[in-house]
Amino acid sequence: MSFTPTSSFQSPTWVIGDVQGCCSALDQLLEHPVIAGDQEARFWFAGDIVNRGPRSLDTVRRIMAMGNRAVTVLGNHDLNLLAVAAGVRKPGRSDTIADILGAPDADDVINWLRHRPMAHYEHNHLLVHAGVLAPWTLKQTLGLAKEVEQALQSKHWRQHLEKMYGNEPDRWRDDLGPNKRLRIVINALTRLRMCDEKGRMDLSYKNAPGSEAPEHLMPWFDVPNRATQNTPVVFGHWSSLGIMLRPNAICLDTGCVWGGKLTALRLGDRKLVQIDCIGHQTPGGT
């Protein structure tokens, strides 16, 4: 499979990697001459728009104000915010979401986040925060994402979040019960990095692929016979991997909050725009 630039987009679509509350970097990116010049441009955010950076509330408000011009899939940090807001999880020592939780419009922000998708497909590209399990077809991925979305948008969303945490099951089966099914879908879409050749997830390894990785593990996008291998999957989450532009897999997490860059990619021709960022946290692989 090879990438062929296309001019079929009616308006430019820019995909932006993990912002993580770094609103100043996001403002600079959106004001870049290449991006700001087109008032019809649309924006996809690869999740983790909040947490770790200093201005999570401003970031969410900025994206919310973009209305239908912005599509945001949920990442693990966004779900963490929802869990803290629901009272099913306490804030972590490195969390920077207090500004949201204490804001006068906190309920509006939480409600808006609960109604964001877990996956988005358009222009023959699939957007998720982290990854897709090898057995899942495009149709199945979108269907499973919809199941999670319905749970988060239901009146029982707090109870569903209570079932979210845990690393098991680590391998997909069609006969999983409701709670295990919800958990593995969330883990794959928002936490996945490495699998073994049979598609079993390893959620503990956070570094880049290479000599440090256990021999039996490989990136999720390299698992043999991946059912979505003919669909370009755009994702973030993996700051230690950094920018990766393959015909069928694109990583855009370039470690903004760690002092790296905030990256935007234009889907039609894969043009990159990057902004240098201030490091607000010690580098890591979250």
VOGU-3710 file (C-alpha; in Angstrom, 3 decimals, decimal comma):
1> msftptssfq> 0,000/0,000/0,000  1,370/3,426/-0,936  0,223/6,954/-0,199  -0,963/9,099/-3,093  -1,609/12,811/-2,459  -5,148/13,861/-3,297  -6,900/17,149/-3,917  -10,389/15,675/-3,441  -10,947/17,346/-0,053  -13,497/20,155/-0,284
11> sptwvigdvq> -11,647/21,902/2,545  -8,321/21,134/4,242  -8,477/18,695/7,148  -5,694/19,003/9,705  -5,071/16,277/12,289  -3,475/17,492/15,524  -1,590/15,296/17,982  -1,855/15,195/21,763  -2,313/18,725/23,147  -2,579/17,726/26,850
21> gccsaldqll> -3,578/21,136/28,121  -0,820/23,048/26,310  -3,160/25,757/25,068  -0,442/28,255/24,184  1,123/25,761/21,780  -2,306/25,023/20,305  -2,960/28,735/19,790  0,391/29,108/18,028  -0,344/26,111/15,833  -3,794/27,323/14,806
31> ehpviagdqe> -2,352/30,775/14,092  0,423/29,407/11,870  0,173/31,068/8,418  -0,192/27,743/6,611  -3,192/26,809/8,784  -4,822/30,113/9,712  -5,151/31,310/6,128  -8,044/28,966/5,338  -11,224/29,800/7,245  -12,861/26,622/5,907
41> arfwfagdiv> -10,247/24,261/7,346  -11,418/21,454/9,617  -9,514/19,934/12,508  -9,269/16,459/13,952  -7,802/16,055/17,433  -6,244/12,696/18,251  -7,349/12,709/21,892  -5,679/13,641/25,179  -6,626/17,269/24,783  -6,356/17,707/28,575
51> nrgprsldtv> -4,041/16,927/31,498  -0,353/17,283/32,328  -0,146/20,733/30,712  -0,988/24,004/32,504  -4,198/25,079/30,733  -6,572/22,164/30,327  -9,698/24,292/30,732  -8,594/26,850/28,145  -7,741/24,037/25,729  -11,174/22,446/25,986
61> rrimamgnra> -12,935/25,790/25,666  -10,812/26,610/22,600  -11,778/23,377/20,874  -15,417/23,562/21,955  -15,621/27,053/20,413  -14,579/25,576/17,051  -17,961/23,859/16,841  -18,449/21,574/13,849  -15,038/22,481/12,469  -13,445/20,212/15,086
71> vtvlgnhdln> -13,653/16,467/15,667  -12,111/15,181/18,896  -11,742/11,505/19,803  -11,318/10,611/23,454  -7,940/9,640/24,862  -6,959/8,030/28,144  -6,387/11,405/29,833  -9,793/12,641/28,705  -11,386/9,516/30,158  -9,403/10,026/33,347
81> llavaagvrk> -10,962/13,481/33,673  -14,422/11,977/33,229  -13,681/9,344/35,882  -12,482/11,971/38,379  -15,512/14,136/37,630  -17,744/11,107/38,180  -16,174/10,444/41,575  -14,915/6,982/40,639  -11,236/7,969/40,597  -9,108/10,426/42,581
91> pgrsdtiadi> -6,838/12,911/40,784  -3,271/11,712/40,347  -0,246/13,659/41,541  0,592/14,760/37,987  -2,982/15,583/36,973  -3,669/19,187/35,966  -7,429/19,073/35,631  -8,410/21,063/38,738  -9,102/24,132/36,596  -11,801/22,194/34,735
101> lgapdaddvi> -13,338/20,600/37,813  -13,587/23,976/39,561  -14,814/25,985/36,576  -18,301/27,541/36,513  -18,932/25,705/33,233  -17,518/22,385/34,480  -20,781/20,549/33,845  -20,889/21,803/30,265  -17,303/20,726/29,656  -17,847/17,261/31,122
111> nwlrhrpmah> -21,063/16,817/29,151  -19,306/17,891/25,956  -16,476/15,415/26,540  -18,912/12,589/27,267  -20,372/13,132/23,816  -17,094/12,961/21,885  -16,468/9,877/19,704  -14,029/7,099/20,469  -13,217/6,703/16,776  -13,879/8,740/13,659
121> yehnhllvha> -13,792/7,653/10,012  -13,813/10,058/7,100  -11,750/10,712/3,957  -10,721/7,022/4,041  -8,806/7,649/7,310  -9,604/6,182/10,723  -8,826/8,407/13,713  -8,322/6,858/17,160  -6,257/7,910/20,145  -4,016/4,845/20,526
131> gvlapwtlkq> -4,621/1,826/18,320  -6,805/-0,892/16,864  -6,671/-4,607/17,621  -5,598/-6,783/14,719  -8,823/-8,835/14,347  -11,055/-5,763/14,117  -12,261/-4,678/10,725  -12,994/-1,016/10,101  -16,718/-1,661/10,468  -16,209/-3,601/13,690
141> tlglakeveq> -13,910/-0,932/15,140  -16,498/1,766/14,533  -19,238/-0,440/15,957  -17,290/-1,199/19,125  -16,394/2,469/19,503  -20,097/3,276/19,255  -20,853/0,859/22,106  -18,476/2,765/24,378  -19,876/6,105/23,227  -23,398/4,984/24,073
151> alqskhwrqh> -22,250/3,894/27,537  -20,550/7,233/28,212  -23,562/9,176/26,996  -26,105/7,191/28,994  -27,564/8,200/32,342  -25,479/5,385/33,882  -22,186/6,764/32,581  -20,657/6,912/36,057  -21,296/3,220/36,659  -19,787/2,346/33,297
161> lekmygnepd> -16,620/4,269/34,149  -16,263/2,204/37,325  -15,766/-0,857/35,096  -13,185/0,817/32,855  -9,949/0,233/34,757  -7,798/-2,886/34,520  -5,534/-4,607/31,988  -7,623/-7,744/31,521  -8,769/-9,141/29,209  -5,722/-8,595/27,018
171> rwrddlgpnk> -6,999/-10,404/23,928  -10,208/-9,950/21,967  -12,910/-12,595/21,969  -16,370/-12,191/20,495  -17,965/-13,820/23,555  -16,650/-11,392/26,174  -19,176/-10,229/28,757  -20,385/-6,601/28,749  -17,906/-5,224/31,307  -14,878/-7,010/29,860
181> rlrivinalt> -15,957/-6,018/26,373  -16,192/-2,358/27,375  -12,800/-2,465/29,089  -10,857/-4,088/26,260  -12,335/-1,725/23,674  -11,404/1,304/25,785  -7,913/-0,086/26,438  -7,296/-0,743/22,754  -8,585/2,589/21,501  -6,941/4,721/24,215
191> rlrmcdekgr> -3,953/2,825/25,700  -2,624/0,362/23,129  1,000/0,392/21,977  2,402/-3,137/21,818  1,033/-6,612/21,134  2,403/-10,077/20,583  1,996/-11,745/17,213  -1,351/-13,188/18,262  -2,709/-9,749/19,079  -2,483/-10,013/22,855
201> mdlsyknapg> -2,044/-6,522/24,326  0,863/-5,536/26,564  -0,112/-2,273/28,258  3,003/-1,948/30,410  5,590/-1,139/27,724  5,694/2,592/26,958  9,030/3,190/25,256  9,699/3,282/21,532  9,885/0,000/19,602  13,421/-1,242/19,234
211> seapehlmpw> 16,189/-2,966/21,115  14,655/-2,298/24,537  11,356/-3,956/23,671  10,801/-7,598/24,628  11,395/-9,824/21,616  7,877/-11,226/21,610  6,263/-7,776/21,339  5,663/-5,570/18,329  3,772/-2,340/17,640  0,053/-2,931/17,217
221> fdvpnratqn> 0,220/-1,701/13,610  2,782/-4,414/12,746  0,755/-7,380/13,990  0,415/-9,841/11,070  -2,871/-9,884/9,164  -4,215/-6,716/10,783  -7,740/-6,366/9,399  -7,406/-2,581/9,011  -4,082/-2,688/7,169  -5,674/-1,162/4,058
231> tpvvfghwss> -7,141/1,733/6,028  -4,783/4,520/7,134  -5,088/4,766/10,932  -4,155/8,118/12,480  -3,315/8,100/16,178  -1,423/9,815/18,989  -0,680/8,531/22,511  2,849/7,225/21,821  5,185/10,150/22,472  8,271/7,931/22,615
241> lgimlrpnai> 7,470/6,713/19,102  7,039/10,267/17,855  6,187/11,244/14,322  5,606/8,272/12,036  4,236/8,578/8,513  3,459/5,237/6,936  0,911/4,692/4,181  -1,403/2,884/6,616  -0,353/4,192/10,050  0,329/7,770/11,176
251> cldtgcvwgg> 1,485/8,721/14,673  1,245/12,417/15,589  2,135/12,452/19,295  5,398/14,383/19,313  5,586/14,998/23,053  4,297/18,547/23,320  3,853/18,442/27,103  7,323/16,923/27,498  8,996/19,811/25,678  8,765/18,309/22,193
261> kltalrlgdr> 6,518/19,629/19,457  2,823/19,970/18,737  2,187/18,532/15,302  -0,534/19,006/12,707  -0,790/16,987/9,511  -2,908/17,908/6,485  -4,617/14,753/5,253  -4,729/15,570/1,557  -0,983/15,864/0,996  0,449/14,992/4,441
271> klvqidcigh> 2,033/18,385/4,881  3,331/18,857/8,431  3,251/21,956/10,616  5,003/21,796/13,986  5,323/24,151/16,937  8,127/23,938/19,508  6,719/23,429/22,998  7,705/24,262/26,547  8,268/21,185/28,692  5,703/21,146/31,481
281> qtpggt> 6,468/17,596/32,628  9,496/15,323/32,812  9,640/13,273/29,587  7,803/9,986/29,739  5,648/7,653/27,687  2,123/8,347/28,972
//
